[in-house]
Amino acid sequence: MTALRTVKPAEDTTTFFRSPAMGWVLYIDAFSMGEIQSFPEARDYWAMQDGNAEMASIFYLRVPWSIMEPEEGRYAWEEDENYRLMIRMALDRGLKLAFRVYVDSKDAFVQATPRYVFDAGAKGFANDDERPNFLTPYVHDPVFQRKLANFVQAFAAEYDDPAIVDFIDAQGLGWWGEMHGLDYLTDDQGRQVFEWLTNMYGDSFRRVLLGAQYGEGNFPIALQDWALREKGYVIRRDSFGSPVWFGRSHKDKLLPLWPRVPIFAENCYHGFKWRGEWYQEDGFHTLRDMMRQVVADAEELHANTLDLRYPQDASLWLREAPDLVRDFALRCGYRLVPTDVEYPASVVGSGSYKIRHAWKNAGFGVLPNHNPNWKRKYKPAFALLEPETGSVAYQLTDVAEPSDWIYGHAYAYETPASFDGVSAGEYRFATAIVNRDNGGAPEIRLAIEGERTAEGWHILGTITVD
């Protein structure tokens, strides 16, 4: 009879680490506000933001199309040295990227849609009284749609890469890119625009997550649900914390969609340095009171992400509510824990065995592994590692689905194992969440104590192969 070993790894509840598609988000938000009147110089930006980046996971650029493509076919990621440095410095800090490219000039510090689009014949209008020379395109205009489609195709060629990009806000029309202010569209025009936009991004970005601004606005909920259901969009929802724009009725519309649809959250309030009256008028006596409600909303709605935003706001978050920042960083999204693993102490290469294992998610969000752009690429795996080199002598990737794991539940599995072809000897037995799209390499860190190899395998014990 085969002797069995049972391991109950101790949960790590205190270590912050980054995982894909979750965590606090730092911003470049290219709208005119206070001191923010231009796209920042990279070194100046990171000098202000570095102290805030330690608890962040994502760097989000919400920028006008005209910054990304100032002239037709000339892209910031190829020619703008400051932009390129900004991106490189974010990646050097261990942050993933996210983007919203918007086309509407309202409140923007530059005309959002490039001049060449109008020169080519696209029709536009002015919608910012302070900047009457800035044009905004009619989004049903065929010239505008053709030019934007060309840009998105090039944009995807550069950034449809989950190794560096967590998500794309795949809309960007209307005021602030939030799909508002499009009242001029008829119902038929609105449907055409929404379906064109959704399909365009969906056909271009096949590997990274795509976000949709979800809620009341110019487009029917039925169309928005179609994007979530049929096209695999995740929910990008602003207004967290607001009793006005994110009350009980708004929450009740989102909750039934989770966990099938992950939720990426954004605070209603920003520009604290310049707009303190905003949250005060909504009933919050102090900045911390507002921040507490924002985080509470994020937990109730199972959010994977939340914004620290630009340096001025992020610094105030860390000054006024460092405990809230840390709490969200440690509990948002997913935090995966193998609670019990039972495995044979010794095996014969030709024998048949079972590995029994149980898991939980200590985060209040979800690993969006079921999203069609991720194609269930993350799986739990077990390995025999060479004791001297740590190289993998044997690997078993399980069929268990970690996107099923939600807070408060346990998930148990029994996995057949055979060790044919493994040389005799003693090996270290290890587990990890691996990425099948990356050669089965460990990628998502587990929230357990104990030894973890440089490659990302968590050591559980030893197995002898006879």
C-alpha positions as CSV (number, residue, x, y, z in Angstrom):
1,M,0.0,0.0,0.0
2,T,1.4,3.4,-1.0
3,A,2.1,5.8,1.9
4,L,0.5,9.2,1.5
5,R,1.6,12.6,2.6
6,T,-0.8,15.4,3.4
7,V,0.3,19.0,3.3
8,K,-1.8,21.9,4.5
9,P,0.1,25.0,3.4
10,A,-0.1,28.0,5.7
11,E,-1.9,30.8,4.0
12,D,0.0,34.1,3.5
13,T,-2.3,36.9,4.4
14,T,0.2,39.7,4.5
15,T,2.5,39.7,1.5
16,F,1.6,42.0,-1.4
17,F,2.3,40.7,-4.8
18,R,1.1,41.5,-8.3
19,S,-1.1,39.2,-10.4
20,P,-2.7,39.7,-13.9
21,A,-5.8,41.8,-14.2
22,M,-6.2,42.9,-10.6
23,G,-5.0,45.5,-8.1
24,W,-4.6,49.2,-7.7
25,V,-4.3,51.3,-10.8
26,L,-2.1,54.4,-11.5
27,Y,-3.3,56.8,-14.2
28,I,-2.2,59.2,-16.8
29,D,-5.6,60.9,-17.3
30,A,-5.2,63.4,-20.1
31,F,-8.0,65.8,-19.2
32,S,-7.5,69.4,-18.2
33,M,-7.6,69.7,-14.4
34,G,-5.7,71.9,-12.0
35,E,-2.0,71.4,-12.7
36,I,-2.7,68.7,-15.3
37,Q,-2.6,70.5,-18.7
38,S,-0.5,68.3,-20.8
39,F,0.8,64.8,-21.2
40,P,3.6,64.7,-18.5
41,E,7.3,64.2,-18.9
42,A,8.1,60.6,-18.1
43,R,10.8,61.3,-15.5
44,D,8.8,64.0,-13.8
45,Y,5.7,61.8,-13.6
46,W,7.5,58.8,-12.1
47,A,9.4,61.1,-9.7
48,M,5.9,62.1,-8.3
49,Q,4.4,58.6,-8.6
50,D,7.2,56.3,-7.4
51,G,6.2,56.4,-3.7
52,N,2.7,55.4,-4.7
53,A,3.6,52.6,-7.1
54,E,4.7,50.1,-4.5
55,M,1.1,48.9,-3.9
56,A,-0.1,49.3,-7.5
57,S,-0.3,46.7,-10.2
58,I,-1.5,48.5,-13.4
59,F,-0.5,51.7,-15.2
60,Y,-3.6,53.0,-17.1
61,L,-3.2,55.6,-19.9
62,R,-6.5,57.4,-20.7
63,V,-5.3,59.6,-23.6
64,P,-6.6,61.2,-26.7
65,W,-6.2,59.5,-30.0
66,S,-4.2,62.5,-31.3
67,I,-1.4,61.8,-28.8
68,M,-1.2,58.2,-29.9
69,E,-1.3,59.0,-33.6
70,P,-0.7,62.7,-34.2
71,E,-0.2,62.2,-38.0
72,E,-1.7,59.3,-40.0
73,G,0.4,56.2,-39.7
74,R,2.8,57.8,-37.2
75,Y,2.4,56.2,-33.8
76,A,3.6,57.3,-30.3
77,W,5.0,53.9,-29.5
78,E,7.3,54.2,-32.5
79,E,8.3,57.9,-32.6
80,D,7.4,59.7,-29.4
81,E,10.5,59.3,-27.1
82,N,8.7,60.7,-24.0
83,Y,5.8,58.3,-24.5
84,R,8.2,55.4,-25.1
85,L,10.1,56.3,-21.9
86,M,6.9,56.5,-19.9
87,I,5.9,53.0,-20.9
88,R,9.3,51.6,-20.3
89,M,9.5,53.1,-16.9
90,A,6.1,51.6,-16.0
91,L,7.2,48.2,-17.1
92,D,10.5,48.5,-15.3
93,R,8.5,49.0,-12.1
94,G,6.6,45.7,-12.6
95,L,3.4,47.3,-13.7
96,K,1.1,46.0,-16.4
97,L,-0.4,48.4,-18.9
98,A,-4.0,49.4,-19.6
99,F,-5.4,51.9,-22.1
100,R,-8.4,54.0,-23.0
101,V,-8.0,56.0,-26.3
102,Y,-10.7,58.6,-26.6
103,V,-11.9,60.7,-29.5
104,D,-14.1,63.4,-27.9
105,S,-12.5,66.8,-27.2
106,K,-14.7,67.7,-24.2
107,D,-12.4,68.7,-21.3
108,A,-9.4,67.5,-23.2
109,F,-6.2,69.7,-23.2
110,V,-5.7,68.9,-26.9
111,Q,-8.1,68.1,-29.8
112,A,-8.7,64.4,-29.1
113,T,-9.2,63.2,-32.7
114,P,-6.2,63.9,-35.0
115,R,-6.5,66.7,-37.5
116,Y,-5.9,64.4,-40.4
117,V,-9.2,62.7,-39.8
118,F,-11.1,65.9,-40.5
119,D,-8.8,66.8,-43.4
120,A,-9.8,63.5,-44.9
121,G,-13.5,64.6,-44.8
122,A,-14.8,63.5,-41.5
123,K,-17.5,65.8,-40.1
124,G,-17.2,67.3,-36.6
125,F,-18.4,69.9,-34.2
126,A,-17.1,71.9,-31.2
127,N,-18.5,70.8,-27.8
128,D,-16.2,72.5,-25.3
129,D,-17.0,76.2,-24.7
130,E,-13.5,76.9,-23.4
131,R,-11.8,75.4,-26.5
132,P,-14.1,76.2,-29.4
133,N,-11.4,75.4,-31.9
134,F,-11.2,71.7,-30.8
135,L,-13.4,69.5,-33.0
136,T,-15.1,66.3,-32.0
137,P,-16.2,63.8,-34.8
138,Y,-19.7,62.5,-35.4
139,V,-19.1,58.9,-34.5
140,H,-21.4,57.5,-37.2
141,D,-19.3,59.4,-39.9
142,P,-17.9,56.7,-42.3
143,V,-14.5,58.6,-42.7
144,F,-14.1,58.7,-38.9
145,Q,-14.9,55.0,-38.6
146,R,-12.5,54.0,-41.3
147,K,-9.6,56.0,-39.8
148,L,-10.3,54.8,-36.3
149,A,-10.4,51.2,-37.5
150,N,-7.0,51.6,-39.1
151,F,-5.6,53.0,-35.9
152,V,-7.1,50.3,-33.7
153,Q,-5.6,47.6,-36.0
154,A,-2.1,49.2,-35.6
155,F,-2.7,49.7,-31.8
156,A,-3.6,46.0,-31.4
157,A,-0.5,44.9,-33.4
158,E,1.6,46.7,-30.7
159,Y,-0.4,46.0,-27.5
160,D,-2.4,42.8,-27.9
161,D,0.1,41.2,-25.6
162,P,-0.9,39.9,-22.2
163,A,2.7,39.8,-21.1
164,I,2.6,43.6,-20.8
165,V,-1.1,44.6,-21.1
166,D,-3.9,43.7,-18.6
167,F,-6.8,45.3,-20.4
168,I,-8.0,47.7,-23.1
169,D,-11.0,50.0,-22.5
170,A,-12.4,49.1,-25.9
171,Q,-14.8,51.9,-26.5
172,G,-13.6,55.5,-26.0
173,L,-16.5,57.4,-27.6
174,G,-18.4,60.3,-26.1
175,W,-17.5,62.6,-23.2
176,W,-14.3,61.4,-21.4
177,G,-14.5,58.2,-23.5
178,E,-17.5,57.1,-21.3
179,M,-20.0,56.7,-24.1
180,H,-22.0,59.8,-22.9
181,G,-23.0,62.9,-24.9
182,L,-24.0,61.1,-28.1
183,D,-27.7,62.1,-28.1
184,Y,-27.5,63.1,-31.8
185,L,-27.5,59.5,-32.8
186,T,-30.7,57.9,-33.9
187,D,-31.6,54.4,-32.6
188,D,-30.4,52.8,-35.8
189,Q,-27.2,54.9,-35.9
190,G,-26.5,54.1,-32.3
191,R,-26.9,50.3,-32.9
192,Q,-24.6,50.5,-35.9
193,V,-22.0,52.5,-34.0
194,F,-22.0,50.2,-31.0
195,E,-21.8,47.0,-33.0
196,W,-19.1,48.4,-35.3
197,L,-17.0,49.6,-32.3
198,T,-17.4,46.4,-30.3
199,N,-16.6,44.1,-33.3
200,M,-13.7,46.3,-34.4
201,Y,-11.9,46.0,-31.0
202,G,-12.9,42.4,-30.6
203,D,-11.6,41.4,-34.0
204,S,-8.3,43.3,-33.4
205,F,-7.5,42.3,-29.8
206,R,-7.7,38.5,-29.4
207,R,-5.4,38.0,-26.3
208,V,-5.9,40.8,-23.8
209,L,-9.1,41.6,-21.9
210,L,-11.5,44.2,-23.3
211,G,-13.5,46.5,-21.1
212,A,-16.9,48.1,-21.7
213,Q,-18.3,51.1,-19.9
214,Y,-21.5,49.6,-18.5
215,G,-24.6,51.4,-17.3
216,E,-27.2,54.0,-18.3
217,G,-26.3,56.2,-21.2
218,N,-26.7,56.5,-24.9
219,F,-26.7,52.8,-25.7
220,P,-29.4,50.3,-24.6
221,I,-28.5,47.9,-21.9
222,A,-29.5,45.1,-24.3
223,L,-26.6,46.1,-26.6
224,Q,-24.2,46.4,-23.7
225,D,-25.2,42.9,-22.4
226,W,-24.6,41.6,-25.9
227,A,-21.0,42.9,-25.7
228,L,-20.5,41.1,-22.3
229,R,-22.3,37.9,-23.3
230,E,-21.2,37.4,-26.9
231,K,-18.0,39.3,-27.2
232,G,-16.5,38.6,-23.7
233,Y,-16.1,42.2,-22.6
234,V,-15.5,42.8,-18.9
235,I,-17.3,45.6,-17.0
236,R,-15.4,48.9,-16.6
237,R,-17.6,50.9,-14.2
238,D,-17.0,54.3,-12.7
239,S,-18.8,56.2,-9.9
240,F,-17.8,53.8,-7.1
241,G,-18.4,55.5,-3.8
242,S,-21.0,57.9,-5.0
243,P,-24.5,57.7,-3.4
244,V,-25.8,59.6,-6.4
245,W,-24.3,57.8,-9.4
246,F,-23.8,54.4,-7.8
247,G,-26.7,53.8,-5.5
248,R,-28.5,50.6,-4.6
249,S,-30.3,50.3,-7.9
250,H,-27.0,50.6,-9.9
251,K,-25.4,48.0,-7.8
252,D,-28.3,45.6,-8.1
253,K,-28.0,45.7,-11.9
254,L,-24.3,44.7,-11.7
255,L,-24.3,42.0,-9.0
256,P,-26.1,39.3,-11.0
257,L,-23.5,39.6,-13.8
258,W,-20.7,38.5,-11.5
259,P,-18.7,36.2,-11.5
260,R,-19.4,35.5,-15.1
261,V,-18.3,39.1,-15.9
262,P,-15.4,40.5,-13.9
263,I,-15.8,44.1,-12.7
264,F,-13.0,46.7,-13.0
265,A,-13.9,49.6,-10.8
266,E,-13.2,53.3,-10.8
267,N,-13.8,55.9,-8.0
268,C,-16.4,58.5,-8.7
269,Y,-14.2,61.2,-7.2
270,H,-10.8,62.5,-8.3
271,G,-8.8,65.6,-8.4
272,F,-9.0,65.8,-4.6
273,K,-6.5,68.6,-4.5
274,W,-8.7,70.8,-6.6
275,R,-12.2,69.5,-6.2
276,G,-12.8,68.8,-2.5
277,E,-16.3,70.2,-2.6
278,W,-17.3,67.4,-5.0
279,Y,-17.3,64.6,-2.5
280,Q,-18.3,67.0,0.4
281,E,-21.5,67.9,-1.5
282,D,-22.4,64.2,-1.7
283,G,-22.4,63.9,2.1
284,F,-18.8,62.9,3.0
285,H,-17.3,65.0,5.8
286,T,-13.7,64.0,5.2
287,L,-11.6,62.6,2.4
288,R,-11.1,59.4,4.4
289,D,-14.9,59.0,4.7
290,M,-15.2,59.1,1.0
291,M,-12.3,56.7,0.5
292,R,-13.8,54.2,2.9
293,Q,-17.0,54.1,0.9
294,V,-15.2,53.7,-2.4
295,V,-13.4,50.6,-1.0
296,A,-16.5,49.2,0.6
297,D,-18.3,49.5,-2.8
298,A,-15.4,47.8,-4.5
299,E,-15.6,44.9,-2.1
300,E,-19.4,44.6,-2.3
301,L,-19.2,44.5,-6.1
302,H,-16.3,42.0,-6.1
303,A,-14.1,44.4,-8.0
304,N,-10.8,43.3,-9.4
305,T,-9.3,46.8,-9.7
306,L,-9.6,50.3,-8.3
307,D,-7.9,53.5,-9.0
308,L,-5.2,55.4,-7.1
309,R,-5.2,57.6,-10.2
310,Y,-2.7,60.4,-11.0
311,P,0.1,61.3,-8.6
312,Q,-1.8,64.0,-6.7
313,D,-4.7,61.7,-5.9
314,A,-2.5,58.6,-5.3
315,S,-0.4,60.5,-2.8
316,L,-3.5,61.6,-0.9
317,W,-4.8,58.0,-0.8
318,L,-1.5,56.8,0.7
319,R,-1.5,59.7,3.2
320,E,-5.1,59.6,4.3
321,A,-5.9,55.9,4.1
322,P,-2.8,53.7,3.8
323,D,-4.7,50.9,5.7
324,L,-7.5,51.0,3.1
325,V,-5.0,50.9,0.3
326,R,-3.2,47.9,1.7
327,D,-6.5,46.1,2.6
328,F,-7.7,46.4,-1.0
329,A,-4.4,45.3,-2.4
330,L,-4.4,42.2,-0.3
331,R,-8.0,41.2,-0.9
332,C,-9.1,42.4,-4.3
333,G,-9.5,40.2,-7.3
334,Y,-8.2,36.7,-6.6
335,R,-5.7,35.3,-4.1
336,L,-5.4,31.6,-4.7
337,V,-4.6,29.1,-1.9
338,P,-4.1,25.4,-2.0
339,T,-5.5,24.4,1.4
340,D,-4.8,20.6,1.3
341,V,-2.7,18.4,-1.0
342,E,-2.4,14.7,-0.6
343,Y,0.2,12.8,-2.7
344,P,2.1,9.6,-2.6
345,A,5.4,9.6,-0.7
346,S,7.0,7.2,-3.2
347,V,6.0,5.9,-6.6
348,V,7.0,3.4,-9.2
349,G,7.3,4.8,-12.7
350,S,4.8,2.3,-14.2
351,G,2.2,2.8,-11.4
352,S,-1.0,4.7,-11.3
353,Y,-1.6,7.2,-8.5
354,K,-3.9,10.0,-7.4
355,I,-3.2,13.5,-6.2
356,R,-6.0,15.0,-4.1
357,H,-6.0,18.7,-3.7
358,A,-8.3,21.5,-2.5
359,W,-8.2,25.2,-3.2
360,K,-9.8,28.4,-2.2
361,N,-9.8,32.0,-3.4
362,A,-9.1,34.4,-0.5
363,G,-9.8,37.4,-2.7
364,F,-13.3,38.9,-3.2
365,G,-13.0,39.1,-7.0
366,V,-12.4,36.5,-9.7
367,L,-9.6,35.2,-11.9
368,P,-11.0,36.0,-15.4
369,N,-9.6,32.8,-16.9
370,H,-13.0,31.9,-18.5
371,N,-12.8,35.1,-20.7
372,P,-12.7,34.1,-24.3
373,N,-9.5,36.1,-24.9
374,W,-7.7,34.2,-22.1
375,K,-9.1,30.8,-23.2
376,R,-8.7,29.2,-19.8
377,K,-4.9,29.4,-20.1
378,Y,-4.2,29.3,-16.4
379,K,-4.4,25.9,-14.6
380,P,-3.1,24.4,-11.4
381,A,-0.2,22.1,-11.9
382,F,2.1,19.8,-10.0
383,A,5.8,19.0,-10.7
384,L,8.7,16.9,-9.7
385,L,11.8,19.2,-9.5
386,E,15.4,18.1,-9.6
387,P,16.8,18.7,-6.1
388,E,20.0,20.2,-7.3
389,T,19.0,22.3,-10.2
390,G,15.3,22.9,-9.7
391,S,14.6,21.9,-13.3
392,V,11.3,20.2,-14.0
393,A,11.6,16.4,-14.3
394,Y,7.9,15.8,-14.6
395,Q,4.8,18.1,-14.8
396,L,1.1,17.4,-14.4
397,T,-1.3,20.1,-15.4
398,D,-4.7,19.7,-14.0
399,V,-8.1,20.4,-15.6
400,A,-9.4,22.2,-12.6
401,E,-10.8,25.7,-13.5
402,P,-9.6,28.5,-11.3
403,S,-12.1,31.0,-12.6
404,D,-14.7,28.9,-10.7
405,W,-13.1,29.7,-7.4
406,I,-14.8,32.4,-5.4
407,Y,-14.5,33.6,-1.9
408,G,-16.1,31.5,0.8
409,H,-16.1,28.2,-1.0
410,A,-13.7,25.2,-1.1
411,Y,-13.0,23.3,-4.3
412,A,-11.7,19.7,-4.1
413,Y,-10.2,17.6,-6.9
414,E,-8.7,14.1,-7.5
415,T,-6.2,14.0,-10.3
416,P,-4.8,10.7,-11.8
417,A,-1.0,10.7,-12.1
418,S,1.5,8.4,-13.7
419,F,5.2,8.9,-13.6
420,D,6.3,6.9,-16.6
421,G,9.8,7.8,-17.9
422,V,10.9,9.6,-14.7
423,S,14.3,8.5,-13.6
424,A,14.7,6.9,-10.1
425,G,15.6,9.3,-7.4
426,E,14.2,11.7,-4.8
427,Y,12.5,14.8,-6.2
428,R,11.0,18.0,-4.7
429,F,7.2,18.0,-5.1
430,A,5.8,21.4,-6.0
431,T,2.7,23.2,-7.2
432,A,1.9,26.4,-9.2
433,I,-0.7,28.1,-11.3
434,V,0.8,27.8,-14.8
435,N,0.1,29.5,-18.1
436,R,-0.5,27.0,-20.9
437,D,0.1,29.8,-23.5
438,N,3.6,30.3,-22.1
439,G,4.9,26.7,-22.2
440,G,3.2,25.7,-18.9
441,A,5.4,28.0,-16.9
442,P,4.3,29.2,-13.4
443,E,2.8,32.7,-13.6
444,I,0.3,33.4,-10.8
445,R,1.8,33.4,-7.4
446,L,0.0,31.5,-4.7
447,A,-0.9,33.1,-1.3
448,I,1.0,30.5,0.8
449,E,4.0,30.6,3.0
450,G,7.1,28.4,2.5
451,E,9.7,28.0,-0.1
452,R,9.1,29.3,-3.6
453,T,11.6,28.8,-6.4
454,A,12.9,31.5,-8.7
455,E,10.7,30.0,-11.5
456,G,7.6,30.3,-9.3
457,W,7.1,26.7,-8.1
458,H,5.9,26.4,-4.4
459,I,7.6,23.5,-2.7
460,L,5.2,21.1,-0.9
461,G,7.6,18.2,0.0
462,T,9.4,15.3,-1.6
463,I,8.5,12.2,-3.7
464,T,10.8,9.2,-4.2
465,V,10.6,7.5,-7.6
466,D,11.7,3.8,-7.5
